[in-house]
């Protein structure tokens, strides 16, 4: 069995660039009367890392908000539910090898794969499991829940269909593993009508029937010689699906026919795009964030991070939130890409997953390297 082997640790131990030195340089004040739009609220560490342990591993899990529960996982300790406004623990599940795969919360039920390679369904209110299914692979996509069906892709290129209420296996599709190293993780599949679409580490996009798992069509999107992965979550937006190919292109694919509507080179990455008001926002694998016109694929603006790789993106009322794999959190103007504010979280902190956003409280939550949860106040 093969897991993703590239973990974006290439910048650990290196001095970080600072190409925006005059933006929010210190916590005790802003230059030139600049308004503070983002500020720290609190941080939470289930099991603080001692200095002898170094910075800790990169965490690929994003926090998930559901009503008054904030759920997050870590490769170090497992799964924790908090009262978000208080930053206090509600319940915790300690798991051998932690949790390294993204979480889905649907109808007050959490679905995730733990470090022991088991897919778990549990009641979000109590943390008690509903069922467990042995995948024997701890690295999977975020489960996609569609009514009574659950779909997920494993890092060894299997698409699996399971009954979401019982955990019973329905069908699976296995693809031959790509040769050579691959990027950590797998892309969450997307349900498109009577089909389910999935991307794989060999760069192929495959559409299968939702009920039986029969292949309807497949197309090769990424022929990159270094990394061919399609490991960013697929995003259905209206009549098309947005697919990001690592180190390569961003694609818009017709949801009915599978025909490519447009593609843009060098805009691909391992993070899912976000869409708002006809604009697609994408974090590339080489340290740039782009805004693209959804209909045409025209690039509207791009922004360079101090250090690649970018985290996942979070769309706010007036801004786009993104962090880096090294130390900074950024707020960008959605319309222009202009840097509005930047926080120095601390060198080596590093984020991979997108921040969760509580619009009612104007608060953002993100998990940094080592499993530390950060709460930020957004003041637009």
Buried (B, 14 or more C-beta within 10 A) or exposed (E): EBBBEBBBEEBBEEEBBBEBEEBBBEEEEBEEEEEEBBEEBEBBBBEEBEEEEEBBBBBBBBBBBBEEBBBBBBBBBBBBBBEBEEBEEBBBBEBEEBBBBBBBBBEEBBBBBBBBBBBBBBEBBEBEBBBBBEBEBBBBBBBBBBEEBBBBBBBBBBBBBBBBBEBEEBBEBEBEBBEEEBBBBBBBBBBBEEBBBBBBBBBBBBBBEBEEBEEEEBBEBBEBEEBBBBBBBBBBBEEBBBBBBBBBBBBBBEBEEBEBBBBBEBBBBBBBBBBBEEBBBBBBBBBBBBBBEBEEBEBBBBBBBBBBBBBBBBBBEEBBBBBBBBBBBBBBBBBEBEBBBBBBBBBBBBBBBBBBBBEEBBBBBBBBBBBBBBBBBBEE
